[in-house]
């Protein structure tokens, strides 16, 4: 997995697009970067969306690959994120029902985010929370 992180960082630096910068520009106003489950419970009334750590973990928990290949799973999760941020849909949401009731489905970023930015932020969301639990 270290090899994937190095490749992702190299790829994003070659493109000149940093996933964390894209997150800060497009996602941070709603999704807190990181917080514990207890912090989220204490701040539930002020949160606009689930914390990004929870989003990443839910996707990784719910998207499974039959042969267990982690590289394939990583690519599938990243592809899902890239599509979902411009085509959010309740039918494809991986949020808990309570989160959907509280936050609803996120607004589409279609027309506000480039393909390079989608690639960068989707990769960042997966890799940033590789071993972080909510």
N, C-alpha and C positions, 0 to 999 in steps of 0.2 A: 504494500500500500504506500510505502514511502516513495517508491518509484513513481506512482501515480501523482502524488502531491508535488513532487519535483517537476514532473512533466506539465502539470496544470499551471504551476507558477511560471515555468519557462514559456508555455504557450501564451499565457495572459500577458507576460512581459513583452513578448514579440508583437502581440496585437496592440499593446499600449493600453489595454483595458484591464483594470484591477477590479476583481469581484467585490472586494470590501468597499471600494469607492462607489461602485454601482449600488450596493446595499445601502450605504449611507445616503446616497442621492435619491433612491427610489423606494426603499423599503423601511428604513429606520424610523420614519415618522409614524408608522403603525406597529411594526414588529420590533420589540426590544431584542437586542442582539443576544443577550444571555441573562437568565435569572433562574433561580431555583423554583421548584414547585411551590414551596412555602411562600416565597416572595410573590409569585404570581397570584396565589390565593389572597394574600394581604392586599394586593394592588388591583384585584380583578375589576373594580369599578372604574379605574382610570386607564386600563389597558384598552387599546383600540383593536388589537389583533393578538393572536397567540404569539408568545415569544418565539424567535426564530429557532432556538434550540429545540423547542417542542415540535415545530413544523418539520425540521430535519429528521428528528427521531421518529415521528409518526410515519413519514414517507418510508424510511428505512425499515420500520416494523411491518408496514402493510404491503410493500412491494417485495415479492419473493421471486426468486429464480429457481427453477426446479433442480438444476444441477449444482446449486450453491456457489457458482463462480462469482466471487466478489467483484472482479473487474467488470463482468457483464452487468451485475446488479448496479454498480456505480454508474455505468453508462445509461441504464434504463431509468434510474432515479433522476439523473441529470436531465435526460430527455423529457421526463414527465414534468419537471420543474419548468424547463424552457417553454413547454407548451402551456402549462397551467397559468403562468403569469400573464399570458396574453389571451388565454381562453379559459378563465376560471368558470367552473360549473359545479353546482351542488351535487350532481350525479357522480362526479369524479373526485370530489373532495375527500380527503383522508382524515379530516378533523373529527374529533368526538362530537356526537350530536349536541352536547351541551355547549361546545365551542361554537358550533354553527348557529345555535339559538342565540348565543351571546353576541357573536361578531358578524354573523351572516357570511356570505361568500365575498372574497376580496374583489375590489374593482379591477378591471382589466388594465394592463399597462400597454395594450396595443397602441402603437403610434407614438409612444413616449420612450420606448426602449429599443435600441438597435439589436440586431442579431449578435454582434460581438458582445454587447452588454448582457444579453440573455445568457450567452455561453459562459461569460465570466462569473456572473452572480450565481448561476445554477451550480457551477463547479465549486464556487466558494461555499455555498450553503451545504453541499455534501461534505466537502473536505474539512471545513471549519469545525464541524461537530462530529468528526469521525469517532471519537471516543468519549464524547460528552453526553451524559444522561440528564434528563429533565427531572 
